Structure formats: C-alpha cells, structure tokens
Amino acid sequence: MKLNNSVSAALIMSALLIALSGCQKQEGPAERAGKSVDQAVDKAGQQIEKAGEKIQDAAKGDEKK
C-alpha cells in the first residue's frame, strides 16, 4: 500500500512540475527593448574604457619625453 502511495505522489509531483514549466511567461516588447538598451550601455562602457586606456597610454608616452 505504501508503494502505491509513493508512486502516486511521485506521478502527481511530476505532473505538477511539467505543468509549471509550461507556464513560463513569454518575453514582451518592453523586456526585449530593455535588454537591447542594456547591451548598448555595456558596449558604450567598454568603448569608453578603451578610450580611457588610450588616453592613459598617451599621457605616459608624454611623460617619457
């Protein structure tokens, strides 16, 4: 009898997990736009960092002269 209860409980839990995984909310246009903005800001930050490094390198070159 305990085996039947255990198997039934396992089947119910599996069914619930499958049902919940199928209910994921789809990404809307605002979320996609937000991700695009995040990526653009990250890229801009990387470019600013590179520019800062070039300025520092140029300044170090001036000090050596």
KEMI-812659 format. One record per atom (N, C-alpha, C, CB): chain; atom name; x, z, y. Coordinates in Angstrom, 3 decimals, m for minus. Glycine has a CB too. Layout:
BEGIN
@chaine->A atome->CA px->X pz->Z py->Y
...
***
This chain:
BEGIN
@chaine->A atome->N px->0.814 pz->0.000 py->m1.180
@chaine->A atome->CA px->0.000 pz->0.000 py->0.000
@chaine->A atome->C px->0.872 pz->0.000 py->1.264
@chaine->A atome->CB px->m0.934 pz->1.200 py->m0.013
@chaine->A atome->N px->2.006 pz->0.770 py->1.241
@chaine->A atome->CA px->2.892 pz->0.822 py->2.390
@chaine->A atome->C px->3.541 pz->m0.537 py->2.641
@chaine->A atome->CB px->3.961 pz->1.891 py->2.185
@chaine->A atome->N px->3.833 pz->m1.249 py->1.562
@chaine->A atome->CA px->4.443 pz->m2.564 py->1.700
@chaine->A atome->C px->3.492 pz->m3.516 py->2.415
@chaine->A atome->CB px->4.832 pz->m3.126 py->0.326
@chaine->A atome->N px->2.227 pz->m3.477 py->2.061
@chaine->A atome->CA px->1.238 pz->m4.336 py->2.721
@chaine->A atome->C px->1.132 pz->m4.010 py->4.205
@chaine->A atome->CB px->m0.135 pz->m4.185 py->2.054
@chaine->A atome->N px->1.141 pz->m2.736 py->4.542
@chaine->A atome->CA px->1.068 pz->m2.332 py->5.939
@chaine->A atome->C px->2.306 pz->m2.786 py->6.708
@chaine->A atome->CB px->0.907 pz->m0.817 py->6.044
@chaine->A atome->N px->3.455 pz->m2.682 py->6.082
@chaine->A atome->CA px->4.701 pz->m3.098 py->6.730
@chaine->A atome->C px->4.717 pz->m4.603 py->6.960
@chaine->A atome->CB px->5.912 pz->m2.680 py->5.885
@chaine->A atome->N px->4.288 pz->m5.346 py->5.957
@chaine->A atome->CA px->4.249 pz->m6.803 py->6.080
@chaine->A atome->C px->3.239 pz->m7.209 py->7.144
@chaine->A atome->CB px->3.899 pz->m7.459 py->4.727
@chaine->A atome->N px->2.092 pz->m6.577 py->7.165
@chaine->A atome->CA px->1.067 pz->m6.877 py->8.164
@chaine->A atome->C px->1.582 pz->m6.576 py->9.568
@chaine->A atome->CB px->m0.216 pz->m6.072 py->7.884
@chaine->A atome->N px->2.244 pz->m5.447 py->9.717
@chaine->A atome->CA px->2.790 pz->m5.076 py->11.027
@chaine->A atome->C px->3.844 pz->m6.087 py->11.473
@chaine->A atome->CB px->3.398 pz->m3.657 py->10.981
@chaine->A atome->N px->4.692 pz->m6.517 py->10.553
@chaine->A atome->CA px->5.725 pz->m7.495 py->10.881
@chaine->A atome->C px->5.104 pz->m8.832 py->11.291
@chaine->A atome->CB px->6.669 pz->m7.693 py->9.687
@chaine->A atome->N px->4.062 pz->m9.248 py->10.595
@chaine->A atome->CA px->3.403 pz->m10.505 py->10.937
@chaine->A atome->C px->2.731 pz->m10.427 py->12.304
@chaine->A atome->CB px->2.376 pz->m10.870 py->9.871
@chaine->A atome->N px->2.100 pz->m9.303 py->12.584
@chaine->A atome->CA px->1.452 pz->m9.132 py->13.886
@chaine->A atome->C px->2.484 pz->m9.132 py->15.007
@chaine->A atome->CB px->0.639 pz->m7.829 py->13.916
@chaine->A atome->N px->3.577 pz->m8.437 py->14.803
@chaine->A atome->CA px->4.641 pz->m8.415 py->15.821
@chaine->A atome->C px->5.223 pz->m9.800 py->16.036
@chaine->A atome->CB px->5.753 pz->m7.443 py->15.416
@chaine->A atome->N px->5.429 pz->m10.551 py->14.966
@chaine->A atome->CA px->5.956 pz->m11.907 py->15.083
@chaine->A atome->C px->4.993 pz->m12.793 py->15.855
@chaine->A atome->CB px->6.226 pz->m12.501 py->13.699
@chaine->A atome->N px->3.718 pz->m12.671 py->15.564
@chaine->A atome->CA px->2.715 pz->m13.469 py->16.266
@chaine->A atome->C px->2.689 pz->m13.128 py->17.753
@chaine->A atome->CB px->1.328 pz->m13.247 py->15.649
@chaine->A atome->N px->2.806 pz->m11.850 py->18.080
@chaine->A atome->CA px->2.822 pz->m11.434 py->19.480
@chaine->A atome->C px->4.055 pz->m11.966 py->20.208
@chaine->A atome->CB px->2.773 pz->m9.911 py->19.579
@chaine->A atome->N px->5.202 pz->m11.905 py->19.558
@chaine->A atome->CA px->6.423 pz->m12.410 py->20.176
@chaine->A atome->C px->6.346 pz->m13.910 py->20.423
@chaine->A atome->CB px->7.625 pz->m12.089 py->19.303
@chaine->A atome->N px->5.808 pz->m14.636 py->19.472
@chaine->A atome->CA px->5.659 pz->m16.087 py->19.635
@chaine->A atome->C px->4.683 pz->m16.390 py->20.770
@chaine->A atome->CB px->5.170 pz->m16.742 py->18.316
@chaine->A atome->N px->3.585 pz->m15.649 py->20.832
@chaine->A atome->CA px->2.592 pz->m15.863 py->21.887
@chaine->A atome->C px->3.180 pz->m15.558 py->23.265
@chaine->A atome->CB px->1.351 pz->m14.992 py->21.637
@chaine->A atome->N px->3.941 pz->m14.488 py->23.365
@chaine->A atome->CA px->4.524 pz->m14.121 py->24.651
@chaine->A atome->C px->5.584 pz->m15.115 py->25.098
@chaine->A atome->CB px->5.121 pz->m12.733 py->24.576
@chaine->A atome->N px->6.349 pz->m15.643 py->24.187
@chaine->A atome->CA px->7.391 pz->m16.604 py->24.571
@chaine->A atome->C px->6.777 pz->m17.920 py->25.039
@chaine->A atome->CB px->8.346 pz->m16.860 py->23.393
@chaine->A atome->N px->5.589 pz->m18.230 py->24.599
@chaine->A atome->CA px->4.918 pz->m19.448 py->25.040
@chaine->A atome->C px->4.256 pz->m19.306 py->26.396
@chaine->A atome->CB px->3.896 pz->m19.857 py->24.033
@chaine->A atome->N px->4.227 pz->m18.104 py->26.938
@chaine->A atome->CA px->3.551 pz->m17.856 py->28.212
@chaine->A atome->C px->4.510 pz->m17.804 py->29.389
@chaine->A atome->CB px->2.781 pz->m16.567 py->28.140
@chaine->A atome->N px->5.676 pz->m18.368 py->29.262
@chaine->A atome->CA px->6.623 pz->m18.325 py->30.364
@chaine->A atome->C px->6.094 pz->m19.143 py->31.537
@chaine->A atome->CB px->8.000 pz->m18.845 py->29.919
@chaine->A atome->N px->6.270 pz->m18.601 py->32.726
@chaine->A atome->CA px->5.803 pz->m19.246 py->33.934
@chaine->A atome->C px->6.720 pz->m20.426 py->34.266
@chaine->A atome->CB px->5.748 pz->m18.239 py->35.106
@chaine->A atome->N px->6.099 pz->m21.539 py->34.598
@chaine->A atome->CA px->6.873 pz->m22.719 py->34.962
@chaine->A atome->C px->7.401 pz->m22.570 py->36.386
@chaine->A atome->CB px->6.015 pz->m24.001 py->34.830
@chaine->A atome->N px->8.528 pz->m23.177 py->36.647
@chaine->A atome->CA px->9.170 pz->m23.103 py->37.946
@chaine->A atome->C px->8.406 pz->m23.976 py->38.942
@chaine->A atome->CB px->10.652 pz->m23.539 py->37.852
@chaine->A atome->N px->8.048 pz->m23.415 py->40.074
@chaine->A atome->CA px->7.306 pz->m24.143 py->41.087
@chaine->A atome->C px->8.217 pz->m24.824 py->42.090
@chaine->A atome->CB px->6.369 pz->m23.218 py->41.801
@chaine->A atome->N px->7.649 pz->m25.580 py->43.020
@chaine->A atome->CA px->8.457 pz->m26.313 py->44.002
@chaine->A atome->C px->9.245 pz->m25.391 py->44.937
@chaine->A atome->CB px->7.562 pz->m27.216 py->44.825
@chaine->A atome->N px->8.681 pz->m24.252 py->45.284
@chaine->A atome->CA px->9.398 pz->m23.327 py->46.172
@chaine->A atome->C px->10.625 pz->m22.751 py->45.477
@chaine->A atome->CB px->8.470 pz->m22.189 py->46.632
@chaine->A atome->N px->10.492 pz->m22.437 py->44.203
@chaine->A atome->CA px->11.640 pz->m21.893 py->43.469
@chaine->A atome->C px->12.730 pz->m22.948 py->43.306
@chaine->A atome->CB px->11.200 pz->m21.372 py->42.088
@chaine->A atome->N px->12.331 pz->m24.182 py->43.045
@chaine->A atome->CA px->13.319 pz->m25.273 py->42.941
@chaine->A atome->C px->14.024 pz->m25.481 py->44.284
@chaine->A atome->CB px->12.632 pz->m26.597 py->42.483
@chaine->A atome->N px->13.261 pz->m25.433 py->45.374
@chaine->A atome->CA px->13.858 pz->m25.595 py->46.697
@chaine->A atome->C px->14.823 pz->m24.443 py->46.985
@chaine->A atome->CB px->12.759 pz->m25.666 py->47.785
@chaine->A atome->N px->14.447 pz->m23.240 py->46.608
@chaine->A atome->CA px->15.320 pz->m22.092 py->46.812
@chaine->A atome->C px->16.629 pz->m22.228 py->46.057
@chaine->A atome->CB px->14.619 pz->m20.827 py->46.391
@chaine->A atome->N px->16.538 pz->m22.727 py->44.840
@chaine->A atome->CA px->17.764 pz->m22.929 py->44.056
@chaine->A atome->C px->18.651 pz->m23.985 py->44.706
@chaine->A atome->CB px->17.421 pz->m23.342 py->42.608
@chaine->A atome->N px->18.036 pz->m25.031 py->45.255
@chaine->A atome->CA px->18.807 pz->m26.074 py->45.935
@chaine->A atome->C px->19.505 pz->m25.508 py->47.168
@chaine->A atome->CB px->17.895 pz->m27.250 py->46.332
@chaine->A atome->N px->18.799 pz->m24.668 py->47.906
@chaine->A atome->CA px->19.402 pz->m24.045 py->49.092
@chaine->A atome->C px->20.563 pz->m23.149 py->48.664
@chaine->A atome->CB px->18.342 pz->m23.223 py->49.890
@chaine->A atome->N px->20.384 pz->m22.380 py->47.609
@chaine->A atome->CA px->21.456 pz->m21.513 py->47.108
@chaine->A atome->C px->22.695 pz->m22.325 py->46.742
@chaine->A atome->CB px->20.974 pz->m20.715 py->45.889
@chaine->A atome->N px->22.486 pz->m23.443 py->46.063
@chaine->A atome->CA px->23.611 pz->m24.288 py->45.677
@chaine->A atome->C px->24.304 pz->m24.863 py->46.905
@chaine->A atome->CB px->23.140 pz->m25.418 py->44.759
@chaine->A atome->N px->23.522 pz->m25.286 py->47.900
@chaine->A atome->CA px->24.109 pz->m25.846 py->49.118
@chaine->A atome->C px->24.928 pz->m24.790 py->49.859
@chaine->A atome->CB px->23.007 pz->m26.407 py->50.038
@chaine->A atome->N px->24.413 pz->m23.566 py->49.927
@chaine->A atome->CA px->25.141 pz->m22.483 py->50.600
@chaine->A atome->C px->26.428 pz->m22.164 py->49.847
@chaine->A atome->CB px->24.257 pz->m21.217 py->50.714
@chaine->A atome->N px->26.371 pz->m22.164 py->48.531
@chaine->A atome->CA px->27.581 pz->m21.916 py->47.733
@chaine->A atome->C px->28.632 pz->m22.985 py->47.987
@chaine->A atome->CB px->27.239 pz->m21.865 py->46.236
@chaine->A atome->N px->28.213 pz->m24.240 py->48.005
@chaine->A atome->CA px->29.153 pz->m25.339 py->48.255
@chaine->A atome->C px->29.745 pz->m25.243 py->49.655
@chaine->A atome->CB px->28.457 pz->m26.695 py->48.072
@chaine->A atome->N px->28.907 pz->m24.926 py->50.633
@chaine->A atome->CA px->29.397 pz->m24.786 py->52.007
@chaine->A atome->C px->30.403 pz->m23.643 py->52.088
@chaine->A atome->CB px->28.223 pz->m24.542 py->52.989
@chaine->A atome->N px->30.117 pz->m22.546 py->51.426
@chaine->A atome->CA px->31.035 pz->m21.412 py->51.410
@chaine->A atome->C px->32.380 pz->m21.775 py->50.800
@chaine->A atome->CB px->30.423 pz->m20.258 py->50.648
@chaine->A atome->N px->32.342 pz->m22.564 py->49.750
@chaine->A atome->CA px->33.593 pz->m22.991 py->49.115
@chaine->A atome->C px->34.397 pz->m23.879 py->50.065
@chaine->A atome->CB px->33.305 pz->m23.744 py->47.795
@chaine->A atome->N px->33.715 pz->m24.762 py->50.778
@chaine->A atome->CA px->34.406 pz->m25.645 py->51.716
@chaine->A atome->C px->35.003 pz->m24.846 py->52.881
@chaine->A atome->CB px->33.439 pz->m26.720 py->52.248
@chaine->A atome->N px->34.266 pz->m23.846 py->53.357
@chaine->A atome->CA px->34.779 pz->m23.000 py->54.437
@chaine->A atome->C px->36.005 pz->m22.224 py->53.958
@chaine->A atome->CB px->33.683 pz->m22.024 py->54.937
@chaine->A atome->N px->35.953 pz->m21.762 py->52.727
@chaine->A atome->CA px->37.094 pz->m21.049 py->52.159
@chaine->A atome->C px->38.325 pz->m21.953 py->52.085
@chaine->A atome->CB px->36.746 pz->m20.512 py->50.764
@chaine->A atome->N px->38.113 pz->m23.186 py->51.635
@chaine->A atome->CA px->39.229 pz->m24.144 py->51.566
@chaine->A atome->C px->39.795 pz->m24.418 py->52.955
@chaine->A atome->CB px->38.771 pz->m25.466 py->50.914
@chaine->A atome->N px->38.911 pz->m24.576 py->53.947
@chaine->A atome->CA px->39.368 pz->m24.825 py->55.305
@chaine->A atome->C px->40.168 pz->m23.639 py->55.822
@chaine->A atome->CB px->38.182 pz->m25.112 py->56.228
@chaine->A atome->N px->39.721 pz->m22.420 py->55.529
@chaine->A atome->CA px->40.453 pz->m21.230 py->55.942
@chaine->A atome->C px->41.828 pz->m21.160 py->55.318
@chaine->A atome->CB px->39.675 pz->m19.994 py->55.591
@chaine->A atome->N px->41.916 pz->m21.537 py->54.054
@chaine->A atome->CA px->43.217 pz->m21.541 py->53.374
@chaine->A atome->C px->44.143 pz->m22.572 py->54.008
@chaine->A atome->CB px->43.045 pz->m21.834 py->51.865
@chaine->A atome->N px->43.612 pz->m23.732 py->54.375
@chaine->A atome->CA px->44.432 pz->m24.768 py->55.019
@chaine->A atome->C px->44.919 pz->m24.293 py->56.380
@chaine->A atome->CB px->43.634 pz->m26.080 py->55.171
@chaine->A atome->N px->44.061 pz->m23.593 py->57.106
@chaine->A atome->CA px->44.459 pz->m23.076 py->58.410
@chaine->A atome->C px->45.562 pz->m22.039 py->58.236
@chaine->A atome->CB px->43.250 pz->m22.465 py->59.153
@chaine->A atome->N px->45.420 pz->m21.161 py->57.248
@chaine->A atome->CA px->46.458 pz->m20.160 py->57.000
@chaine->A atome->C px->47.769 pz->m20.817 py->56.606
@chaine->A atome->CB px->46.014 pz->m19.188 py->55.909
@chaine->A atome->N px->47.687 pz->m21.855 py->55.756
@chaine->A atome->CA px->48.908 pz->m22.560 py->55.350
@chaine->A atome->C px->49.562 pz->m23.224 py->56.550
@chaine->A atome->CB px->48.598 pz->m23.610 py->54.268
@chaine->A atome->N px->48.746 pz->m23.819 py->57.415
@chaine->A atome->CA px->49.292 pz->m24.464 py->58.604
@chaine->A atome->C px->49.930 pz->m23.433 py->59.528
@chaine->A atome->CB px->48.196 pz->m25.240 py->59.347
@chaine->A atome->N px->49.321 pz->m22.278 py->59.666
@chaine->A atome->CA px->49.872 pz->m21.230 py->60.508
@chaine->A atome->C px->51.189 pz->m20.713 py->59.940
@chaine->A atome->CB px->48.871 pz->m20.085 py->60.655
@chaine->A atome->N px->51.271 pz->m20.578 py->58.649
@chaine->A atome->CA px->52.510 pz->m20.142 py->58.031
@chaine->A atome->C px->53.616 pz->m21.173 py->58.239
@chaine->A atome->CB px->52.298 pz->m19.885 py->56.542
@chaine->A atome->N px->53.251 pz->m22.437 py->58.225
@chaine->A atome->CA px->54.230 pz->m23.511 py->58.455
@chaine->A atome->C px->54.765 pz->m23.459 py->59.859
@chaine->A atome->CB px->53.610 pz->m24.879 py->58.192
@chaine->A atome->N px->53.929 pz->m23.086 py->60.847
@chaine->A atome->CA px->54.352 pz->m22.991 py->62.227
@chaine->A atome->C px->55.325 pz->m21.830 py->62.432
@chaine->A atome->CB px->53.145 pz->m22.832 py->63.133
@chaine->A atome->N px->55.128 pz->m20.735 py->61.693
@chaine->A atome->CA px->55.973 pz->m19.562 py->61.809
@chaine->A atome->C px->57.398 pz->m19.844 py->61.327
@chaine->A atome->CB px->55.372 pz->m18.411 py->61.022
@chaine->A atome->N px->57.533 pz->m20.729 py->60.354
@chaine->A atome->CA px->58.845 pz->m21.005 py->59.795
@chaine->A atome->C px->59.723 pz->m21.806 py->60.753
@chaine->A atome->CB px->58.699 pz->m21.748 py->58.489
@chaine->A atome->N px->59.135 pz->m22.542 py->61.649
@chaine->A atome->CA px->59.925 pz->m23.408 py->62.562
@chaine->A atome->C px->60.611 pz->m22.646 py->63.592
@chaine->A atome->CB px->59.078 pz->m24.421 py->63.221
***
